[in-house]
């Protein structure tokens, strides 16, 4: 609508970029992710204001390994989309949840989402749906366990940005429970729980929305300027097929509940290539890279990206070369 209203010119065909297509892709990614971001901000506000920190600590297992598998189970029981999980993780960390456990939940919520598995079954209903569901869930679980054992060996300062770390390990009773949003009551008035909840929701939503917009802009440029037909000949290759699926997932930045319908239409792609697409996308892509940067150290995000994609590639290659 913006490009049509102002009659903005498109790039020449040789440039390979159509700016109206870029704008359409950008708004599609933002509008797809924003509702889940709002949902995540609402849940994080409830956690911040109304959920006692002691209750969470008492519920969590003392063992790091048990905490890891508890986070994986929580991702199945309390599923969220990729964008919605990000604000909740920051609140859980500030409530005293170990960063490794909170991050594992952040990754597991979209990857092991029962709705994502149901959509996978529907998308592949004519292409051996039970095989695709089992492979997607099993491979995602295996990759998450691998990443989880890496996470529990890291110190909080190796994972979190300074402001996130400050809010979780050095609380100051003089500060608002919503860091970054200062609410000043009138004389003789006190801030009620509803006001604090509203402030937390606004703060989390606006704080993460910027990173969603940046990631959507980068993804829109890559996905519209990249010729997907170049990936079609690679999709049937035993070695390059999974790599093509991972690359496509990084560029398209789809939601875990809708990505199966897209990749199911890529007939030239082999089963390992499609599974690599479905496993890698919910863990990290160009959009999630910027979202993760809102709470985590850049070096940690890079390490997570490399490990998630490498583990996905290895496990799908093993499946490709099975006897």
PyMOL commands that set and color helices and strands:
alter all, ss='L'
color gray80, all
select helices_A, chain A and resi 2-6+13-15+19-50+53-59+64-77+82-94+99-111+114-123+129-151+156-159+162-169+193-225+229-232+240-252+259-264+271-283+286-292+298-320
alter helices_A, ss='H'
color red, helices_A
deselect
rebuild
show_as cartoon
